[in-house]
């Protein structure tokens, strides 16, 4: 049986070095900046043990006997049916946070299943470091323990015109500074550690291409969060700023936080190293295995769920305002439902047009690459439009809200609020709750972070839009159009007299 939510919370009390507002956080399970989100994640583990959901959220991996279930995200999919079952698991967990926990434990678990689907990538280039045995042990450790793998795989934004080795200071990005018989010592920083402080282990690597000379930076490893020398510098906490669940129903419970990872001479044993001094392997582990496409599978299901939540929010606002039946409002809601079903359809299409890894007819599969790339472009472009439509529906109601729910209970203010902040069929308290929820999703600092997140969580547009060209089949498209050009020439007959495929006369 997978571990319980309490097991997960207990594992977080390990002395990890998390910094917030100049303070070293002693216990993130009790600190007001992290405790509610930690419990939201713990709830996901409890769902996996729920008798009604166990078959959806867990599976028996290959090579184990009955009674050894793992989170389904760790299972290597080998058929369309496996992808559909995996989608059901992603959907169940994403619904528990209404789509607002982007880097829940199933995200990186799916990526690890992608790594082991193409272990040859880890064999090393030109006889270099061979990480295949470490990869196999890593997969067993993470899956059997239902562990939460967080990650930092992007170099800090210091000078993007220079490669890692060309930076003015050597230790800006994570690199090897010492090699020992029993492991390596690393120093430097990585971003963006979304939900990193809530993990069991942190995988450190580089998803963007490295220059050939960046060999000291070309490594990947996974290490426990409490490893000496690891420091997590947290951004401002929206959970800590939340006044109550009534006033901030989303940010008070689902702020997965983002942190800068700093490695201060961190020792990593050899058995935890996956790639080492290998530019090609360190890059291809993300792009030459199904890992990235598994990421998109989880993320696209979560995005679909989030749009369901936001569409429902728009409908509730329109009904509360007594405008739901108005034709212009129906048009706006129809547009939202249309966009929602585009997102849903892309998930189903990507699964149906799945691709297989290698030539083995029973080998691993992943969702369609071209559709996965298109989803990245669609989601980043669509999300701000989605928010804008709902803001237009809500109007000034989002602005003119009582400061907090306490105004409702005040003997003098309460009757005034009840009289003036209401609508037909919606009592004051219900209307305020609804609009507080809407503001948290649409206009708060938490909401602004999510808009930026949806734009960039799978890379910047200048990275993923060219990727659509690489993952697609531009030559086929060009050839199709060229067939039209090849089908006619100037000809000699009168206009309209040519046979199909013949030229058009002037």
C-alpha positions in Angstrom: 0.0 0.0 0.0 1.2 3.5 -0.8 2.1 5.7 2.1 -0.5 7.8 3.9 -0.8 11.5 4.1 0.5 11.4 7.7 3.5 9.4 6.5 4.2 12.2 4.0 3.9 15.0 6.6 6.2 13.1 9.0 8.8 12.9 6.3 8.9 16.7 5.9 10.1 17.1 9.5 13.7 16.3 8.5 15.6 19.6 9.2 15.6 20.7 5.5 17.0 24.2 5.0 14.1 26.4 3.8 14.5 30.2 4.0 11.7 32.7 4.0 11.8 36.5 4.8 15.3 36.1 6.2 14.2 33.3 8.5 15.2 29.7 8.6 12.0 27.7 8.7 12.3 24.9 11.2 9.2 22.9 10.3 7.3 23.6 7.1 4.4 21.4 8.3 3.7 24.0 11.0 4.8 27.2 9.5 2.0 29.5 8.3 3.6 29.9 4.9 3.6 26.2 4.1 1.4 24.1 6.4 -1.9 24.2 4.6 -0.4 23.4 1.2 1.6 20.5 2.8 -1.7 19.1 4.0 -3.3 19.5 0.6 -0.5 17.4 -0.8 -0.9 14.9 2.1 -4.6 14.6 1.1 -3.5 13.4 -2.4 -1.7 10.5 -0.7 -4.7 9.7 1.3 -6.8 9.6 -1.8 -4.5 6.9 -3.2 -5.3 4.7 -0.2 -9.1 5.3 -0.5 -10.8 2.0 -1.3 -13.0 3.7 -3.9 -10.0 5.4 -5.7 -7.2 2.9 -5.2 -7.6 1.2 -8.5 -7.6 4.6 -10.3 -4.6 6.1 -8.5 -2.3 3.0 -8.1 -1.0 0.2 -10.2 1.2 -2.9 -9.9 4.5 -2.2 -11.7 6.4 -4.7 -13.8 8.6 -7.0 -11.9 6.7 -6.9 -8.6 4.1 -9.2 -7.2 0.5 -8.5 -6.1 0.2 -6.3 -3.0 3.0 -4.0 -4.2 1.1 -1.1 -5.8 2.7 2.2 -6.7 1.3 5.5 -7.8 -0.1 5.0 -11.3 2.0 7.9 -12.5 5.1 5.7 -11.9 3.8 2.9 -14.2 5.4 2.7 -17.6 2.5 2.9 -20.1 2.6 0.4 -22.9 -0.8 0.9 -24.6 -3.5 3.4 -25.3 -5.5 1.8 -22.5 -2.6 2.5 -20.1 -2.6 6.2 -21.2 -6.3 6.5 -20.6 -5.9 4.9 -17.1 -3.0 7.3 -16.4 -5.2 10.2 -17.5 -7.9 9.1 -15.0 -5.3 9.2 -12.2 -4.1 12.6 -13.2 -7.6 13.9 -13.4 -8.5 12.6 -9.9 -5.6 14.3 -8.3 -5.9 17.5 -10.2 -9.6 17.8 -9.2 -8.6 17.7 -5.6 -6.9 21.1 -6.0 -9.1 22.4 -8.9 -6.0 22.3 -11.1 -4.0 24.8 -9.0 -1.3 22.3 -7.8 0.8 22.2 -11.0 3.8 20.2 -9.7 1.9 17.6 -7.6 3.8 14.3 -7.0 2.4 12.7 -10.2 4.2 15.2 -12.4 7.8 14.1 -11.9 6.7 10.5 -11.2 5.5 10.4 -14.8 8.8 11.9 -16.0 10.7 9.2 -14.1 8.6 6.6 -15.9 9.7 8.3 -19.1 13.4 8.0 -18.1 13.2 4.2 -17.6 11.3 3.8 -20.9 14.6 4.6 -22.7 17.5 3.6 -20.4 20.0 3.6 -23.2 20.1 7.4 -23.1 21.8 7.1 -19.7 24.6 4.8 -21.1 26.8 7.7 -21.6 28.4 9.2 -24.7 31.7 7.8 -26.1 32.2 5.4 -23.2 31.6 8.1 -20.5 29.6 7.7 -17.3 27.0 4.9 -17.5 24.0 5.8 -15.3 21.7 2.9 -16.3 22.2 0.9 -13.0 21.7 4.1 -11.0 18.6 4.9 -13.0 17.1 1.4 -12.3 17.7 1.8 -8.6 16.4 5.3 -8.6 13.1 4.2 -10.2 12.7 1.4 -7.6 13.4 3.8 -4.7 11.0 6.5 -5.9 8.2 4.3 -7.0 8.2 1.8 -4.1 8.3 4.6 -1.6 5.7 6.7 -3.3 8.2 9.5 -3.0 7.6 13.0 -4.1 10.3 14.0 -6.6 10.7 17.8 -6.9 13.1 19.3 -9.3 15.2 22.3 -10.4 16.4 22.1 -14.0 16.8 25.6 -15.2 19.8 27.9 -14.9 19.2 31.3 -13.2 18.5 34.3 -15.4 21.9 36.0 -15.2 23.2 36.4 -18.7 21.4 34.3 -21.3 23.8 35.5 -24.0 26.6 33.4 -22.5 26.9 29.7 -21.9 27.3 28.3 -18.5 31.1 28.1 -18.6 31.4 31.7 -20.0 29.7 33.4 -17.1 31.9 35.8 -15.2 31.7 33.7 -12.0 32.2 30.0 -12.1 29.7 29.0 -9.5 26.5 30.8 -10.8 25.1 27.5 -12.2 25.4 24.1 -10.5 28.6 22.5 -11.5 31.1 19.8 -10.3 33.8 21.4 -8.1 35.4 18.2 -6.8 35.4 14.5 -7.7 35.9 11.9 -4.9 36.1 8.1 -4.8 32.6 8.0 -3.3 30.9 10.8 -5.2 31.1 14.4 -6.3 30.8 17.8 -4.7 28.6 20.4 -6.5 28.2 24.1 -6.2 25.9 26.7 -7.7 22.2 27.5 -8.2 19.1 26.4 -10.1 15.6 27.8 -10.6 12.6 27.5 -10.6 11.9 25.1 -7.8 8.1 25.0 -7.9 6.9 23.0 -4.9 10.5 22.0 -4.3 10.3 22.5 -0.6 7.6 19.9 -0.3 9.5 17.1 -2.0 11.3 14.1 -0.6 14.1 14.4 -3.1 15.2 17.1 -5.5 16.5 16.2 -9.0 19.0 18.7 -10.3 19.8 18.9 -14.0 19.6 21.1 -17.1 16.7 20.8 -19.5 18.0 23.5 -21.9 20.9 22.8 -24.3 24.4 23.2 -23.0 27.4 24.3 -25.0 30.0 21.6 -25.7 32.4 23.3 -23.3 29.9 23.3 -20.4 31.0 19.8 -19.4 31.4 20.6 -15.7 27.7 21.7 -15.7 26.5 18.7 -17.6 25.3 16.5 -14.8 22.0 15.2 -13.3 21.5 13.8 -9.8 18.7 13.3 -7.2 19.4 13.9 -3.6 17.2 14.1 -0.4 15.9 17.6 0.4 17.7 17.6 3.8 21.1 17.0 2.2 23.7 19.2 4.0 24.5 22.3 1.9 21.2 22.4 0.1 19.4 25.7 0.6 15.9 26.7 -0.6 15.2 30.5 -0.8 11.5 30.8 -1.0 9.5 33.6 -2.8 6.8 35.5 -0.9 4.2 33.1 0.4 0.6 33.7 -0.7 -0.5 31.2 1.9 1.1 33.3 4.7 -0.7 36.4 3.4 -4.1 34.7 3.2 -6.4 36.0 5.9 -8.6 32.9 6.0 -10.0 30.2 3.8 -13.2 32.3 3.5 -11.3 35.3 2.2 -8.6 33.4 0.2 -10.0 29.9 -0.5 -7.3 29.0 -3.1 -4.1 30.7 -2.0 -4.6 29.6 1.6 -4.5 25.9 0.6 -2.8 25.5 -2.8 0.2 27.8 -2.8 2.8 25.3 -4.0 5.5 28.0 -3.7 8.6 28.5 -5.8 12.2 28.5 -4.5 15.7 29.2 -5.7 18.0 26.2 -5.0 21.5 26.9 -3.8 24.1 24.1 -3.6 26.8 25.1 -1.2 29.4 22.4 -1.7 26.8 19.6 -1.6 28.2 16.0 -1.6 26.3 13.6 -3.9 27.2 9.9 -3.8 27.9 8.2 -7.2 24.8 6.0 -6.8 22.6 9.1 -7.0 24.2 10.4 -10.2 22.3 9.8 -13.4 24.4 11.7 -16.0 27.9 13.1 -15.5 30.1 15.3 -17.5 28.0 14.5 -20.6 26.3 17.3 -22.4 24.4 15.1 -24.8 23.1 12.6 -22.2 22.2 15.5 -19.8 20.0 17.0 -22.5 18.6 13.9 -24.1 17.3 12.4 -20.8 14.6 15.0 -21.1 14.0 15.1 -24.8 15.3 11.7 -26.1 13.1 9.8 -23.6 9.3 10.1 -23.2 9.8 12.1 -20.0 8.8 15.5 -21.4 5.8 14.1 -23.1 4.7 12.4 -19.9 5.0 15.9 -18.3 2.8 17.4 -20.9 0.2 14.5 -20.4 -0.1 15.3 -16.7 -0.1 19.1 -17.3 -2.6 19.0 -20.1 -5.1 17.0 -17.9 -4.5 19.4 -15.0 -5.0 22.4 -17.4 -8.3 20.9 -18.6 -9.4 20.5 -15.0 -8.5 24.1 -14.2 -10.5 25.3 -17.2 -13.5 23.3 -15.9 -13.2 25.0 -12.6 -12.9 28.5 -14.2 -15.9 27.8 -16.5 -18.0 26.7 -13.6 -16.9 29.9 -11.8 -18.1 32.0 -14.7 -21.5 30.2 -14.7 -21.9 30.8 -11.0 -21.0 34.5 -11.3 -23.5 35.0 -14.2 -26.3 33.2 -12.3 -25.5 35.2 -9.2 -25.7 38.4 -11.2 -29.0 37.2 -12.7 -27.5 37.7 -16.2 -27.0 34.0 -17.2 -29.9 34.0 -19.7 -28.9 37.2 -21.5 -27.7 36.4 -25.0 -24.3 38.3 -24.7 -23.6 36.4 -21.5 -24.5 33.1 -23.1 -22.1 33.9 -25.9 -19.3 34.6 -23.4 -20.0 31.3 -21.5 -20.3 29.5 -24.8 -16.8 30.7 -25.8 -15.4 29.5 -22.5 -17.0 26.1 -22.9 -15.6 25.9 -26.4 -12.1 26.7 -25.2 -12.5 24.1 -22.4 -13.4 21.4 -24.9 -10.5 22.3 -27.2 -8.2 21.6 -24.2 -10.1 18.3 -23.4 -10.1 17.2 -27.0 -6.3 17.7 -27.3 -5.7 15.4 -24.4 -7.9 12.7 -25.9 -6.4 13.2 -29.4 -2.8 13.0 -28.1 -3.6 9.7 -26.3 -5.4 8.3 -29.4 -2.5 9.2 -31.7 0.1 7.8 -29.2 3.6 6.9 -30.3 5.7 4.0 -29.3 9.3 4.1 -28.0 11.5 2.0 -30.2 10.4 -0.9 -32.4 9.1 -3.4 -29.8 5.3 -3.8 -30.4 4.9 -4.2 -26.7 7.3 -1.4 -25.7 6.6 1.8 -23.8 4.3 4.5 -25.4 3.8 8.2 -24.9 1.3 10.8 -26.1 1.6 12.2 -29.6 4.6 14.6 -29.7 3.1 17.0 -32.3 -0.2 17.4 -30.4 1.8 17.7 -27.1 3.8 20.6 -28.5 0.6 22.2 -29.8 -0.9 22.0 -26.4 1.9 23.9 -24.9 1.4 26.8 -27.3 -2.4 26.7 -26.9 -2.4 26.7 -23.1 0.0 29.6 -22.7 -2.0 31.7 -25.2 -5.4 30.7 -24.0 -5.2 31.1 -20.2 -4.9 34.9 -20.1 -7.9 35.1 -22.5 -9.9 32.8 -20.2 -9.3 35.0 -17.2 -10.1 38.2 -19.2 -13.5 36.8 -20.2 -14.5 35.9 -16.7 -13.4 39.3 -15.4 -15.7 40.9 -17.9 -18.6 38.8 -16.6 -17.8 39.6 -13.0 -17.5 43.4 -13.5 -17.2 45.7 -10.5 -18.4 43.0 -8.1 -14.8 41.8 -7.9 -13.7 45.2 -6.6 -16.4 46.2 -4.2 -16.1 43.4 -1.7 -15.9 43.6 2.1 -12.4 43.5 3.4 -13.0 40.2 5.1 -15.7 37.8 6.2 -15.6 39.3 9.6 -17.7 42.2 8.3 -20.6 39.8 8.1 -20.5 39.0 11.8 -20.1 42.6 13.0 -23.2 43.8 14.8 -23.3 47.1 13.0 -21.7 46.3 9.6 -23.3 42.8 9.2 -26.9 44.1 8.5 -25.5 46.7 6.0 -23.4 44.1 4.2 -26.4 41.7 4.1 -28.6 44.4 2.6 -26.3 45.9 -0.1 -24.0 43.0 -1.1 -26.4 40.5 -2.4 -28.3 39.6 -5.6 -31.7 37.8 -6.4 -31.5 34.3 -5.1 -28.0 34.7 -3.7 -27.8 35.7 0.0 -25.0 38.1 1.0 -22.7 35.4 2.5 -22.9 33.2 -0.5 -22.3 36.1 -2.9 -19.3 37.3 -1.0 -17.8 33.7 -0.8 -18.3 33.4 -4.6 -16.6 36.7 -5.4 -13.8 36.1 -2.9 -13.1 32.8 -4.7 -13.3 34.6 -8.1 -10.8 37.3 -7.0 -8.4 34.6 -5.6 -8.5 32.8 -9.0 -8.6 35.9 -11.3 -7.1 39.0 -9.7 -5.0 38.3 -6.6 -1.3 38.0 -6.4 -1.8 34.3 -6.3 -3.8 34.5 -9.5 -1.2 36.7 -11.2 1.4 34.1 -10.4 -0.7 31.4 -11.9 -1.2 33.4 -15.1 2.6 33.7 -15.4 2.9 30.0 -14.6 0.6 28.9 -17.3 2.5 31.0 -19.8 5.9 29.7 -18.9 5.6 26.4 -17.0 6.8 24.4 -20.1 9.2 27.0 -21.3 9.2 30.3 -23.1 7.4 30.8 -26.4 10.6 31.2 -28.3 11.6 27.7 -27.1 8.3 25.8 -27.5 7.0 27.3 -30.7 10.0 26.2 -32.7 9.6 22.9 -31.0 6.2 22.5 -32.8 8.1 22.7 -36.0 10.6 20.1 -34.8 8.0 17.7 -33.5 5.7 18.1 -36.4 6.0 17.1 -40.0 6.6 20.4 -41.9 7.9 18.6 -45.0 4.6 16.7 -45.4 2.6 19.9 -45.1 4.7 21.7 -47.6 4.5 18.7 -50.0 0.7 18.7 -49.7 0.5 22.3 -50.7 3.2 21.9 -53.4 1.0 19.2 -55.0 -1.5 21.9 -55.8 1.2 24.0 -57.4 2.5 21.1 -59.4 -0.9 20.3 -60.6 -1.2 23.1 -63.0 0.8 25.3 -65.4 0.0 28.2 -67.8 -1.6 25.9 -70.3 -3.1 27.0 -73.6 -6.8 26.3 -73.5 -9.6 28.7 -72.5 -10.3 29.4 -68.9 -12.3 26.6 -67.2 -11.7 24.2 -70.0 -8.7 22.4 -68.5 -9.0 18.9 -67.2 -8.5 18.3 -63.5 -4.8 18.8 -62.8 -4.2 20.6 -66.0 -3.0 24.2 -66.4 -5.1 27.4 -66.4 -5.1 29.5 -69.5 -4.6 33.2 -69.6 
